[in-house]
Amino acid sequence: MANRKNPKSARKKEGKSPAAESGSGRCSEETTGGTKFYTWLMLLALLGVWSSLAVVYFDIVDYESVLDRAQEFHSNFSQALQGKLSSYDSDGDGDFDMDDAKILLGVGQPPGAEPAEERIVFSDHASQSTNQQQHSGPASQSGAEHPTLAEEDFVPDSASGAGADAIDTSGVLVEEPSTQERAVPSGRYQTSSKLTQDADPAAEPEPQSASEGEREIEAIPTGAADGPPPSEPQPKVKAKKKKPKLLSAFDKGIRTEIEAADKLRKKGHLQEALREFESLVRKYPQSPRARFGRAQAEDDLAERLRSNDLLLRAINSYREAADLPDVTSDLLRAALKRRAERQQFLGRTRGSLATLERLVQIFPGDVGLMNDLGVAHLLLGDNKGAKRVYEEVLAVAPDDGFAKVHYGFILKSENKIVESIPYLREGLESDDPGTDDGRFYFHLGEALQRVGDASAYQWFERGHQRGHFASVWQRSLYNVAGLKAQCWWTAQETGYTELVKDLERNWKTVRDEGLAVMDHNTGLFQPEQENLRERGEWGQYTLWQQGRRVSNTCQKVPKTCALMEKYPESTGCKRGQVKFSVMQPGTHVWPHTGPTNCRLRMHLGLVVPKTGTRIRCINQTRWDPLSSLLSILTHHHHLCCPHLRGWEEGKVLIFDDSFEHEVWQEAETLRLIFIVDVWHPELSPQQRQTLSAI
């Protein structure tokens, strides 16, 4: 093994002429004239390598680009010149390279030395590409181009930052982390432009694990015969993945102009950047990268100004970039993928579906795009179409966790409870990007509850620990943080005392109108359609839904609607309903939770059997016969069983349905109640106005 050398000794050796030595170590007189020529070549080579090392050492330029140039320089050396530099081989790999120079400078470790803690850290862009490629499956078999990024190719850096979610900034998952803390993959259920669109235009940021983003492989020495013995520890480097190629052959000729315009965009000078890209498009209409840059500038500016018109322009510009004949496959993928996301954001779900279908046709082997296509079907309510897509994904990628959780969700929505459990469970256990979502913990736990599996609450606890649920018992998914959370409420605690008094004063009027529309021949009561019943019959007659009056229903119950119109805290509750609810004998409603903590639910008893009806909220409490008898006699179930309540005719029962609750109707006659949802009293007027409807 070569001894460690310092720069002085290296410079001293430069004066020698090792190329002219014979096998016996004596200089050949015939080669004296050529020695100077080779010596000068050697000095020039060393100056180039050492200057590259100095640039790397002082972090002046990107380390990867230096390695690329060094590799190109290395490959252009003649075999003879490589022999001259072999005397500076410090790591024993048979030639002089960057590792040798680092050892000479004292910033590297020679072979056999104690392994250093030094690691090559690639940019976020590279690690994101690694993650996405591992998740996306095999490359397209359609002949699409996937070349390695050349040195002159322009790869944009991450944007300086996108705006806040324009849809529902406060009605999101409990304590939802910021985009920097928890990235959402490839637009799955993500409706904002929080996703960084140019950290890797071909792949959104995704959570990384040591096995993906920081996977290490052992380096294979270039000169195995001259290198260290196999038993010695080998240096480890990260697996390097291909970067997307965004510049066409034409674009490479105008790279400087593109970079200048994009630099303005990344610095936040969006108006100027847009003008520059528009100028480039006029000047070079055949440039895909110029049109893509214009689309990005329009996209960023639309986010800043909250302008749908600008966003529509961006959507069109992304399509124009993708439609040009000279577009690279990477830019084609990036442009269409971003277009689909922005179409989805604007609610143009069918357009997004068409864009994704085109992407899947171009890149048929891309599992990630197929998964996105399945989500687009789900957003349209086309569960059958989504099911077909995920079956195709699982046929080629049976361990894909994202496809598994979505396929399990679809099975559960079809009431195939037992079949859904393994898909949901295995998908969550995979920890694949896109699987750590409260909906899947919610549905897996619910499915386990329905088959009597006590591990349901372990999954609810895991969902709570991951930040998806406020608690094991309060499992709503669309929440505002900090609101008072308790199962049962009194009228005084809500502040809606006038509404409660008015309902209780007029309960008979409400009852009579409710009974009038219960004529089974009219079919006005609709069966419950949320798959919440284990057995029995449960019908509803809805007056207001998501803060809007349901067409024509109030004509049948005019007095009830006139009463409710005085209370906008209920009729204007975009996350609630106002409806009659009838439950027939023999009905059991599974344990379940409502979707949001932003509302409270009032039940006005209209027709209530004396015995056999009850509601549980939070803990399951043992049913004690003596306590049950006492509660029946007093009509105050909560006196003995704090988690069990019953209804009383003419009385309002108030609870927070974001907590787990369960209902039994075991009486011999029907039970009729009037349900009135109201805004949570701690929500501000602005929140009530801006929260999205549910």
ABEGO torsion letter per residue (X at the ends): XBBBBBAAAAAAAAABBAAABBAAGBBBAAAAAAAAAAAAAAAAAAAAAAAAAAAAAAGABBAAAAAAAAAAAAAABBAAAAAAAAAABAAGAGBBBAAAAAAAAGABBBBGBBBBABBBBBBAAAAAAAAAAAAAEBBBAAGBBBBBBBAABBBBBBBAEBBBBAABAABBBBGBBBAAABBBBGGBGBABAABBAAABAABBBBBBBAAAAABBBBBBBABAAABBBAABBBBBBBBBBBBBBABBAAAAAAAAAAAAAAAAAAAGBAAAAAAAAAAAAAABAABAAAAAAAAAAAAAAAAAAGBAAAAAAAAAAAAAAAABAABBAAAAAAAAAAAAAAAAAAGBAAAAAAAAAAAAAABAABAAAAAAAAAAAAAAGBAAAAAAAAAAAAAABAABAAAAAAAAAAAAAAGBAAAAAAAAAAAAAAGBBGABBAAAAAAAAAAAAAAGBAAAAAAAAAAAAAGABABAABABABBBBGBBBBABBBAAAAGAAAAAAAAAAAAAAAAAAAAAAABAAAGABBBBAAGABABEBBBBBBABBGGBBBBGAAAABAAAAAAAAABAAAAABAABBBBBBBBBBGBBBBBBBBABAABBBBBBBABBBABGBBBBBEBBBBBBAAAAAAAAAAGBAAAABAABBBBBBGBBBBBBAABBBBBBBABABBBBBBBBBBBBAABBAAAAAABBBX
